Amino acid sequence: MIQIRYFGVILAIVIFLFGCVTPPPFEDNHSIANNSFIPTVNTTDISVAHNNLGFNLFHKLTQPGKNLFISPSSISFALGMVHSGAAGQTEIDMAKVLSIQTIDQPDLANFNLIKALGEDKSVELSIADSIWLDDGFSIKPDYQKNMEKYYLARISNVDFSNPQSATTVNGWVSDNTRGKITKIIDPPLDGVEAILINAVYFKGKWTSPFNASLTTNRTFTFSDGQTKQIAMMQKKSSFDYLENDQFQAVRLPYGNQSLAMYVFLPKQPLIGSQKIEDFVQNMDSAKWNDWLGSFSHESGTVILPKFKMEYSTELDEQLKQLGMASAFSDNADFSNMAIEPVKISRVIHKTYIETNEEGSEAAAVTAVVMVATSAPGPYTPPKEFYMDVNRPFFFAIQDDKTGEILFMGVVNDPTAS
């Protein structure tokens, strides 16, 4: 029987949001609502594919009462490198899970997206890829050429039987996440033939920061009905805003507004049968795009918790459930990558995020339809809205020019790191 050699896939992402300007008491957040957040770069298909994978994994990973934070971008870029080496049924299965069956040249599409995401110089956004090969294991020249051309991947040889190899790999991860994620793997790594890594780093200032002097302790209500006093930022201004019978949502832009945080807050009650998990389970790319096309410019007040979060998970089982089991099996076909047969052993994902008055994040809460007991009647938004994010919410950070969702998360407890 042919011995299948293990192929580890490591995903590492981080987001760190910071800024330094104090705004006037009331100011316009420079709406782009008239553009309906329609991507202006021809990367829509690959961004939709990334977003689809993000929502599908998000549904699998959501747990009652737990915080969750992933990067659809990082996961998609890392698995995109792996897919490029797949063949036969393994390639077919991976393409379906990655939603790239109809994309003619997915590697080129990823390359164009990476270029487009790096165009906004008012924020810091870096995307880095690397491939680490065990001494004695080689990849095919065409595959190496594609990885260097389309993913700008650094390709290095290491001795995975030496514990120092983990230190070397983790050093690259730390360097490319500015020290926010310092470790993605642990020794021993005996038997590992290759590790493919993607790292995403983001640092952005709010286009219009929150005034720190207005931050006060306020009551946050958890899904189980318990409450806690936490630091809440607040701002009265003009925002791109959406409200219906299911939720409130606000757009909070960074820098020159190409990137923005979307905070979705489900309507109360959010206890019992109508929890944030139900809201999230009903979200998908189609609803997301419909909602983003419905925002309008409104005056109002946003109250948002400060929070810092780290998240770590392995995606093996979720990817198998979505249809990628063949890539983890002894029958895996990665013959476009290497002569020696390999399979995926683990897919590790870690994230980090911090949000405060100066910089980045907050919450674009829950984007799924809440569970309703009856069909709601028509809703008329007030002239001035009031959005108090004082209970679990969904948020996402998107590059509006490409439509790429870089990060998405659920905050059940802003104080839990």
C-alpha positions in Angstrom: 0.0 0.0 0.0 1.3 3.4 -0.9 2.2 5.5 2.2 0.4 8.8 2.2 2.6 11.6 3.5 1.0 14.3 5.5 0.4 17.7 4.3 -0.4 20.3 6.9 -2.2 23.5 6.1 -1.9 26.3 8.5 -4.0 29.4 8.4 -3.0 32.5 10.4 -4.8 35.8 10.4 -4.8 38.9 12.6 -6.4 42.2 12.7 -5.3 45.1 14.8 -7.2 48.3 14.6 -5.9 51.5 15.9 -6.2 55.3 15.4 -5.5 58.6 17.0 -7.8 61.5 16.1 -10.6 63.1 18.2 -13.6 64.1 16.2 -16.0 67.0 16.7 -19.2 66.2 18.6 -21.2 65.6 15.5 -19.9 65.1 12.0 -20.7 63.4 8.7 -19.1 60.0 8.1 -18.8 60.8 4.4 -21.5 58.4 3.1 -21.0 56.3 0.0 -24.5 55.0 0.4 -25.4 56.2 -3.1 -22.9 53.6 -4.5 -24.8 50.8 -2.6 -21.3 49.4 -1.8 -21.1 47.7 -5.2 -17.6 46.4 -5.9 -15.8 48.6 -8.5 -12.9 46.1 -9.2 -13.4 43.1 -11.4 -12.8 40.6 -8.6 -16.4 40.1 -7.7 -16.6 36.3 -8.5 -13.6 35.4 -6.3 -14.7 37.6 -3.5 -18.2 36.0 -3.6 -16.5 32.6 -3.5 -14.4 33.6 -0.4 -17.5 35.1 1.3 -19.5 31.9 0.6 -16.9 29.8 2.3 -16.8 32.2 5.2 -20.5 32.0 5.8 -20.5 28.2 5.4 -17.7 27.8 7.9 -19.3 30.4 10.2 -22.5 28.3 10.4 -20.5 25.2 11.3 -18.4 27.0 14.0 -21.1 29.0 15.8 -21.6 27.9 19.4 -24.2 29.2 21.8 -22.8 31.9 24.1 -19.3 31.8 22.6 -17.4 34.5 20.8 -16.3 33.7 17.2 -13.9 35.4 14.9 -12.6 34.1 11.5 -11.1 35.4 8.3 -12.8 34.2 5.2 -9.9 35.8 3.2 -7.1 34.0 5.0 -8.8 30.6 4.9 -9.6 31.0 1.2 -6.1 32.1 0.2 -4.5 29.3 2.1 -6.8 26.6 0.7 -6.5 28.3 -2.7 -2.8 27.4 -2.7 -3.7 23.8 -1.8 -6.4 23.6 -4.5 -3.9 24.6 -7.1 -2.0 21.4 -6.5 -5.1 19.2 -6.5 -6.2 16.9 -9.3 -9.1 14.5 -10.1 -11.9 14.1 -7.6 -9.9 16.0 -4.9 -9.8 19.0 -7.1 -13.5 18.7 -7.9 -14.4 18.5 -4.3 -12.2 21.4 -3.2 -13.5 23.6 -6.0 -17.0 23.0 -4.9 -16.3 23.8 -1.2 -14.3 26.9 -2.3 -17.2 27.9 -4.6 -14.7 28.3 -7.5 -16.1 25.7 -10.0 -17.1 28.4 -12.5 -14.0 30.6 -12.1 -11.7 29.9 -15.1 -8.4 30.8 -13.4 -8.8 30.9 -9.6 -5.1 31.4 -8.9 -5.1 34.5 -11.2 -8.3 35.7 -9.6 -6.8 35.4 -6.2 -3.7 37.3 -7.4 -5.9 40.2 -8.8 -7.8 40.3 -5.5 -4.6 40.5 -3.5 -3.5 43.4 -5.6 -6.8 45.2 -5.3 -6.9 44.8 -1.5 -3.6 46.4 -1.2 -4.5 49.6 -3.1 -5.9 51.6 -0.1 -2.9 53.3 1.4 -4.9 55.0 4.2 -5.0 51.7 6.1 -2.4 49.0 6.6 -3.5 45.8 5.0 -1.0 43.1 4.2 -1.5 39.6 2.9 1.4 37.2 3.0 1.8 33.5 1.9 4.5 31.0 2.6 5.2 27.3 1.9 7.5 25.3 4.1 8.9 22.0 2.7 10.6 19.3 4.7 14.1 18.5 3.6 13.9 15.7 1.0 10.3 16.7 -0.1 10.0 18.6 -3.3 7.2 20.2 -5.2 6.7 20.3 -9.0 8.4 23.2 -10.8 5.1 24.4 -12.4 3.4 24.4 -9.0 6.2 26.3 -7.4 6.1 28.8 -10.3 2.4 29.3 -9.8 2.7 29.8 -6.0 5.5 32.4 -6.5 3.7 34.2 -9.4 0.1 34.3 -8.1 0.4 34.2 -4.3 3.9 35.8 -4.1 4.7 32.9 -1.7 7.9 32.5 0.1 9.1 28.9 -0.3 11.6 27.5 2.2 13.0 24.1 3.1 13.3 23.1 6.8 14.0 19.9 8.7 10.7 19.2 10.4 12.3 16.5 12.5 14.2 19.3 14.3 12.1 21.2 16.9 13.7 24.4 15.8 11.7 24.3 12.6 8.6 25.2 14.5 10.4 28.2 15.9 11.3 29.3 12.3 7.8 28.9 11.0 6.3 30.7 14.0 8.8 33.5 13.6 7.5 34.1 10.1 3.9 34.1 11.4 4.8 36.6 14.1 6.6 38.9 11.7 3.7 39.0 9.3 1.1 39.6 11.9 3.2 42.3 13.7 3.5 40.1 16.8 -0.2 39.7 17.3 -0.1 36.0 16.6 3.2 34.5 17.7 2.6 30.8 17.3 0.6 28.6 14.9 2.3 25.2 15.3 4.0 23.2 18.0 6.7 20.5 17.7 7.0 17.6 17.1 6.4 17.9 13.4 7.8 14.5 12.4 6.0 13.1 9.4 5.0 16.6 8.1 6.0 17.2 4.5 4.7 20.7 3.9 2.9 23.5 5.6 1.2 26.2 3.6 0.5 29.4 5.5 -1.5 32.6 4.8 -1.2 35.6 7.1 -3.5 38.7 7.0 -2.8 41.8 9.0 -5.0 44.9 9.2 -4.5 48.2 11.0 -7.0 51.0 10.4 -8.1 54.3 12.0 -11.8 55.1 11.9 -12.6 57.7 9.3 -14.3 59.5 12.2 -13.1 58.2 15.6 -15.1 57.9 18.7 -14.5 60.5 21.4 -12.8 58.7 24.4 -14.3 61.2 26.9 -17.8 59.9 26.0 -16.9 56.2 26.8 -18.7 55.1 29.9 -19.6 51.8 31.6 -23.0 50.6 30.4 -25.1 47.4 30.8 -24.5 44.6 28.2 -27.0 41.8 28.2 -25.8 38.3 27.4 -27.9 35.7 25.5 -28.8 34.0 28.8 -30.2 37.2 30.2 -27.3 37.9 32.6 -25.9 41.4 32.5 -22.5 43.1 33.0 -21.1 46.6 33.1 -18.6 47.2 30.3 -16.9 50.1 28.6 -19.1 51.4 25.7 -18.1 54.0 23.2 -20.7 56.3 21.7 -21.0 58.7 18.8 -23.7 60.9 17.4 -23.2 61.6 13.7 -24.3 60.7 10.2 -23.9 57.1 9.3 -24.8 54.7 6.5 -27.5 52.8 8.3 -30.1 50.1 7.7 -33.0 49.1 9.9 -35.9 46.7 9.4 -38.1 44.5 11.5 -35.2 42.1 12.1 -32.2 44.2 12.9 -30.3 47.5 13.0 -27.1 47.8 11.1 -24.5 50.5 10.7 -21.4 51.0 8.5 -18.3 52.4 10.3 -15.6 53.2 7.7 -11.8 53.2 8.0 -9.4 55.6 6.4 -10.6 56.9 3.0 -13.6 54.5 3.4 -12.7 51.7 1.0 -12.8 49.4 4.1 -15.5 49.4 6.7 -16.9 47.6 9.7 -20.5 46.5 9.5 -22.3 46.0 12.8 -25.6 44.1 12.8 -27.7 44.1 16.0 -30.7 41.8 16.0 -34.0 43.3 17.3 -35.0 42.2 20.8 -35.9 39.8 22.3 -32.6 37.9 22.0 -33.3 35.3 24.6 -34.8 31.9 24.4 -35.7 30.8 20.9 -34.5 34.0 19.3 -30.7 34.0 20.0 -27.8 35.4 18.0 -27.0 31.9 16.8 -30.4 31.6 15.0 -29.7 35.0 13.4 -26.3 34.0 12.2 -27.5 30.6 10.8 -29.7 32.4 8.4 -27.0 34.6 6.9 -25.5 34.0 3.5 -23.8 35.9 0.7 -27.1 36.7 -1.1 -28.7 38.2 2.0 -25.4 40.0 2.8 -25.3 41.7 -0.7 -29.0 42.6 -0.6 -28.6 44.2 2.8 -25.5 46.2 1.9 -27.3 47.5 -1.2 -30.1 48.9 1.1 -28.2 51.2 3.4 -29.1 54.9 3.4 -27.5 57.9 5.0 -29.1 58.7 8.4 -28.4 60.8 11.4 -28.3 59.0 14.8 -26.4 57.7 17.7 -24.3 54.5 17.9 -23.2 53.0 21.2 -20.6 50.2 20.8 -18.6 48.1 23.2 -14.8 48.2 23.2 -13.4 44.7 23.0 -10.4 42.5 22.4 -10.6 39.0 21.2 -8.4 36.0 20.3 -9.8 32.9 18.6 -8.3 29.6 17.7 -9.8 26.5 16.0 -9.1 23.7 13.6 -11.2 23.4 10.5 -10.7 19.8 9.6 -14.1 18.5 10.5 -16.0 21.5 9.2 -14.3 21.3 5.8 -15.0 17.5 5.6 -18.6 18.2 6.4 -18.8 20.8 3.6 -17.6 18.2 1.1 -13.7 18.2 1.2 -13.2 14.8 2.9 -11.3 13.5 -0.1 -8.6 16.0 0.5 -8.0 14.5 4.0 -8.1 10.8 2.9 -5.5 8.4 1.9 -6.9 8.6 -1.7 -6.2 12.4 -1.9 -4.9 13.5 -5.2 -2.4 16.3 -5.1 -0.4 15.2 -8.1 -0.3 18.7 -9.5 1.7 19.7 -6.4 4.2 16.9 -5.9 5.2 13.4 -7.2 4.9 11.9 -3.7 1.3 11.4 -2.6 0.2 13.7 0.2 -3.0 14.6 2.0 -4.2 17.4 4.3 -3.6 16.5 7.9 -4.8 19.6 9.8 -6.1 23.0 9.0 -5.4 25.5 11.9 -6.9 28.9 12.2 -6.1 31.7 14.7 -7.3 35.2 14.9 -6.9 38.4 17.0 -8.8 41.6 17.1 -8.9 44.7 19.2 -11.3 47.6 19.1 -11.3 51.0 20.7 -12.3 54.7 20.2 -9.4 55.5 17.8 -9.2 52.5 15.7 -11.0 49.7 14.3 -13.7 47.5 14.9 -16.7 47.4 17.0 -19.6 45.6 15.8 -21.6 45.0 12.7 -23.8 42.7 14.3 -25.8 39.7 13.3 -26.9 39.6 9.7 -29.4 36.8 9.7 -33.2 37.0 10.0 -34.3 36.6 13.6 -36.8 33.9 14.3 -40.3 35.4 14.2 -43.6 34.0 15.4 -45.6 35.7 12.7 -45.1 37.7 9.6 -44.1 41.3 10.5 -45.9 44.3 9.1 -44.2 47.1 7.2 -41.6 49.1 9.0 -40.8 52.8 8.8 -37.4 53.9 10.1 -37.3 56.9 12.4 -35.8 60.2 11.3 -33.0 59.8 13.7 -31.9 56.3 14.8 -30.5 55.1 18.1 -28.4 51.9 18.0 -27.3 50.6 21.4 -25.2 47.5 20.9 -25.8 46.3 24.4 -26.3 42.6 23.6 -24.7 39.9 21.4 -24.0 41.1 17.8 -22.5 40.1 14.5 -19.8 42.1 12.8 -17.8 42.0 9.6 -15.0 44.0 8.1 -15.3 44.3 4.3 -13.3 45.9 1.5 -16.2 47.6 -0.2 -14.3 48.1 -3.5 -13.9 44.4 -4.1 -16.7 43.1 -1.9 -14.3 40.9 0.0 -15.2 40.1 3.6 -11.8 40.1 5.3 -13.1 39.2 8.8 -16.4 38.2 10.4 -17.3 37.5 14.0 -19.9 37.2 16.7 -19.5 38.9 20.1 -21.4 37.3 22.9 -19.1 38.7 25.6 -17.0 41.8 24.9 -15.0 41.2 28.0 -13.9 37.6 27.2 -10.5 37.3 25.5 
